[in-house]
């Protein structure tokens, strides 16, 4: 999992008096009987990179297309900077959209592609020249101004498409899977370039992606979508560390989910007995649930310690098992540990020290343990 983007010092979404820059209120979109977006209310603030994250068919691209004006809501309103744009045609909105395919004109040079929208708006030639040069320099493509798209790499075409989207100085830039066509290494590099460009220009970005690591890296906040609804909104840290449901816990990153029963419920901790674990979780936070309720415990693999030695302390937050599988991934090793009841638990450990052989091997009997602050209890 990529490191989450450091959260902004200024977090307007935490201020009840802050004015949203993009206001989506009770928006629904139906295609016949199919509900693609279901009663979504979402507020995005000026200068954010807001990521809509979800699997295929969850409604994220439909919501983006409604912001762009390519689709009209069946119900609800969308406003930008205090202006209702719900029924405004795309060409009148101060919004630009960067498509996954980049959609560059093959017969035009790089600078002609970037200048196209300004020429359509009949901007003065001298201003077009200056703005295109400024934007190409910002995306490090000024040396390629005379080339055609077929003479560029995928990463370079992506930068040209970004420059073309930004040169008209939109109030809002919409990006639909902007890095999907790039290989992993280039995608990771470009993510940080996008952040730097956005911070330089101060333009508000809304990014649609199915890539969790991309959302975690880029976003100031993430909206997780499922079946046309936004099921949780928060910073990358909030979404990852404090999922509000089994779906979010399971969708974001890797997680071990255990069903259990609430056996002790105090304001600052709970205890959950789980047959799937074959033991008891002691969790360092309270839960809004009835006594003896069925709940689920989410435990991230990197928060579990694995050892041949029995952990110190009482009987909670520990379990014994046997190493069934090991995957070496360079920076970390992944262990699948089979418990006595047959359940497998995923554990990841950083490879901090270079070793000639693994300390823990296949079929070893091991103990798993974790801190009470590590698990999260969800009730749905």
Secondary structure, DSSP 8 states (H G I E B T S, - for coil): --------S--GGG-TT---SEEEEEEEEEETTEEEEEEEEEEE-TT-EEEEE--TTSSHHHHHHHHHTSS--SEEEEEETTEE-TT--GGGSSEEEE-TT----TTSBHHHHHHHHHHHTT--HHHHHHHHHHHHHHTT-GGGTT-BGGGS-HHHHHHHHHHHHHTT--SEEEEESTTTTS-HHHHHHHHHHHHHHHHHH--EEEEEES-HHHHHHH-SEEEEEETTEEEEEE-HHHHHHS-SSHHHHHHSS--EEEEEEEEEEETTEEEEEETTTTEEEEESS-----TT-EEEEEE-GGG-EEESS--SSSSSSEEEEEEEEEEE-SSEEEEEEEETTS-EEEEEEE--S--SS-SS-TT-EEEEE--TTT-EEE--
